């Protein structure tokens, strides 16, 4: 069995593992291939797996009552993905996770994640540090939605995802920033001057 090298590197940012633990962790993840516009998770489903994006790009979004899509965030290679609320309490997801391009995700079930926590020496530490990391990112994003102007949100997007502007359709970026596409075009023109 092969070790999922990028996954292990991402986890090593949080914890130390010996070779046997690396092999064990790799055995808990299943590789899944998705085409452009496929879903890792649809709104209304229960999130049964957490994932690690090996290749590709995803977006997190929900649909307002009016039918308008609201893009909350993006995920790219070497990042973890999940609707953690749904995953942890087995509730119906309030948002979708959709692939923007062909994507490979290493998925781990809730049950296998519990095995990782219990069988890997620093497994529970990994879970705690990952939760802290996700919590800090969520707070930053919520604060930005309520306190930053669209231009500031766009600049944050550019700083956080400098390599993604050409890979993400502009209407997803405008939704993420919180403006209509023509407004995003005006923001980009102003910043280019």
N, C-alpha and C positions, 0 to 999 in steps of 0.2 A: 504494500500500500504506500502511496506517495504522500508526502507532507505538503499541505497547502501553504506554500512558502509565504505568499503575501499576507494571508490570514495570520500566520504565526508571527510575522514581523509586526503586524498591527497589534496583536495581543502582547507582544514583548514590550511595547510602549508602556503597558500597564503592569505586567508581572514577569517573573522569571519562570522558565520551564526547563525541565531536563528533556533529553531526546525521547524517552518513553512517553512522557506527558504530551509532547508535540505530536507523536504518532497517535496517541489516544484521542487527543482533541481533533485531529484531522479525520479520524474515523467517525466522529459524531456529526460531521457536516456532509451534506449531500449537494452535489453540483447540479444546478438547474439552469437551462438555457431559455431565454425569453426573446421574442422578436419585438421590433419596434411596436409600441402601443399595447403590448401585452401587460397584464397586471400581476404584480407580486401579491397585491391585496386589493380587493374591491370594497368600497364603502358598504357597510351592512354585514360583511363577513366577520367572523372571528379570526384574529391573527393567530395562526398556529405555529408560525416559524419566525425566528429572527434570522437575519441574513447578513452576509458580508459581500459587498459588490467587488467581484474579481475583475470584471470588465463591463463597461457600459455606463449608463446614466439613467437616473430615475427622477421622478418628481412626486411630491406629496401634495394632494389637493382634495378639496371637497366641493360640492355643488350647492350653491345657495338655492332657496326656494324659487327664485326667479329663473333658475337654470344656468346662471353665470358660474363659471369655474373660478375658484380661489386657490391659487398656488401658494402653499406655505413654505416649501423648501425644496431643495434638490439634493441628490446624493450621487457621488461619483466613485470611481475606482478606489479601492482600499478604505472604504468607509462602511460602517455597519448600518443596517436598515431594519426597521420594524415599526409597527404601531405599538409602542410599549404598553400603553394603557390597555388595549385590547388583548395583547399577549399575556400580560400579567394577571388581569382579572377575568379573562375569557369573555369579555363583553363584545358587542357588535362594534366594529370600527366606524368611526365618524368621518374617516377620510380614506382615500384611495392612494395606493402606491403604484405608479404606472411607469413602464420603461419608455424612455424617450428615444432610445436607439437599441439595437441588439445588445442584450445584457446577459452576463453570466453571474449568478448569485450562488454562493455557498450557503445553504440553509441549515439551520439547526432547530429541532423541535423543542418545545417547552420541556418535555421529559428529558431529552438529551442535554439540555442546558443545565438541568438540575444535576445530572450525572457529572457534568464538567465541574460544577460547584463543589460537589461532594468528593470526587475522586482525584482532582488536581490539587496539589498542595496549596497553591495560591488562587484556586478557582473562585472562592467567595470574595477574595480581595479584588479579583478582576471584575466581578459583578458589581461590587460597591463602587470601585473607581469609574466603571463605565456609567453607572447611574449618576454619579456626581458630574461627570463630563456632560452627559445628556441634559441634566438639570441646568447647569450653567449656560449651555447653548440655548435651551428653551427660554430661560429668563432674559437673555440678551435679545432674542428675537421678539418676545412679547413686549419688552421695553421699547424696542425700535419701532414696532407697529404703532404704539401710542405716543411716542415722543419725537420721532424723526420725520422730517419732511420727505416727500418722495425722492427728491434729488439726493438726500443723504442716504436713503435706503438703496438707491441705485449705486452710489459710490461704494457702499458696504458690499453690495453684490459683486461689483467689479473687483474689490480687494479680496473678498473671500473666494471668488471663483474666477480668477484672471484667465484661466485657460478654457472656460466654458462658454463664453459669449457666442462663439461661432457654432457651438454644438446644440444650443438651446434656442428654440423658436422665440422670436421677439414677443409674441403674445403671451407666452409663459413668463417671460421676464417682466413684462408690464404688469401682469397679474400679481407676481411676487412683490413688485415694488408698490403696487396699490394704485396704479393709474391705467388709463386706457392707452392703447398702442400709439395714437397720435401724440399724447402727452409725453410718452417715453421718448419718441423721436425728437420732440422739442428739448427735453432734458439733455439728450445726447448731443444735440447740436450746440446747446449752450456750453456744455463742458468741453467740446472740441475747440471752441474759440480760444 
